[in-house]
Amino acid sequence: MQPTRFALPFLALLLFAVVPSGATAGRAFAEDARPNLLFIFADDQCFETIGAFGHTDIDTPNLDRLVRQGTTFTHAYNMGAWGGAVCVASRTMLNTGRYLWHAHDIYGATEQERQAGRFWSEYLRQAGYDTYFSGKWHVRADADKAFDFVRHIRPGMPNQTELGYNRPMEGQPDRWSPYEKKFEGFWKGGSHWSEVLADDATGFLDQAANRDQPFFMYLAFNAPHDPRQSPKEFVDRYPLDRIDIPQNYLAEYPYKEEMGAGKSLRDERLAPFPRTEYAVKVNRREYYALITHMDAQIGRILTALERSGKRENTWIFFTADHGLAVGHHGLLGKQNQYDHSVRVPFMVVGPGVKANARNATPIYLQDVMPTTLELAKIEKPAHVEFKSLLPVLNDEAAEHYDAIYGAYTERQRMVTQDGFKLILYPRAKKVRLYQLTNDPLEMHDLAGEAAYQTVIKRLFAKLLELQRASGDRLSLTVAFPEL
């Protein structure tokens, strides 16, 4: 494809500006100052997979740097999806600002929404920002027209091959390799897509260094989505004896078919059924290697940001479109309501933002959109339903969201509130309840215990309320009349 208006590599992430002691987020600059906005977006990255968090033995020195230099929201969620491509729903919500089912209602007309100006990049462009894009798009709108400067527009995922599925089989040769370029995928075109994105980013930053306008840069990696390919040196960092099996590992999830994450779902076919510890270890090895390789590219981008001279007036946001199971609960994909699949990393680095801070306030990852609008001094549009994080960062928000809603097609519903998570599978007429404070790995289902029936009913009532707020028309009282 041809780049729009200009062809330079794209940017991405990091900054930590020195501000006066005690300055609050977003208030370190004069009223007429508009900061630069750098957004880095990973694909399929579970919240656990950053070394600084201590959940996983993984090498992520550059993402760890962001954790040290800013505030991490430890409980950032994706609201869900209306189909197997969870990233489509996530990115539509992100760019339009609408809750899940309201985003679904306008999904077929997303380009018309962009043309009408009801779109993240369009608001910032109207406010005088230079807008840049490269990487994974997967939104039903014209990226070439949505941004001023565009380099690469990647599809939902690099091409997979049949040999990449139902593998590996212990004791049998593995016919697929993460570093064999003949399988194309991330290697298609000659250079690894994550490296190309870093090239784009550094070029964009070099361009921005010579321009006076504030910039909004949207950098979207395809990593660590499958096919999980990276150079051999990164795979070799993770010998199998370094990989731990998840504590909530199962050979097969008991409700996989009823919940829509069964043997026919593409993501779940990546590893054999039933799961084996060996297959899970190999898949996690390749997942970690691809994340570490992406982290190295982020390091290149951070260096370019420093070189640009724009670092001190830049806000950086790092997150992912959703998580991934990769062996948790007998699942491989993201089409479920467990934390490994609905929670993502979310770091904010910017002028006045607390350094090396953790904030457990539940948020949606799409809150980044109205946050940037507020930083750009754009009045929040009426249709934008997600909330700015600036009041939370400034310790001014008494309450952000009192509960978190989740959904997957008509097969799953979820609500998280006050340390409990309720999951419903309407087709199986199955209720699951977890006490997340004591059971963060969601291993002990309390739904059958008499002592928790009042909690279930309270959460169910809250879920019905959140359904109405999100435009969810699925009737749960038919499947669960007892609730």
Secondary structure, 3 states (H helix, E strand, C coil): CCCCCCCCCCCCCCCCCCCCCCCCCCCCCCCCCCCEEEEEEECCCCCCCCHHHCCCCCCCHHHHHHHHHCEEECCEECCEECCCCHHHHHHHHHHHCCCHHHHHHHHHHHHHHHHCCCCHHHHHHHCCCEEEEEEECCCCCCHHHHCCEEEEEECCCCCCCHHHCCCCCCCCCCCCCCCCHHHCHHHCCCCCHHHHHHHHHHHHHHHHCCCCCCEEEEEECCCCCCCCCCCHHHHCCCCHHHCCCCCCECCCCCCCCCCCCCCCCCHHHHCCCCCCHHHHHHHHHHHHHHHHHHHHHHHHHHHHHHHHCCHHHEEEEEEECCCCCCCECCCCCCCCCCHHHHEECEEEECCCCCCCEEECCCEEHHHHHHHHHHHCCCCCCCCCCCCCCHHHHCCCCCCCCCCEEEEECCCEEEEEECCEEEEEECCCCEEEEEECCCCCCCCCCCCCCHHHHHHHHHHHHHHHHHHHHHCCCCCCCCCCCCC
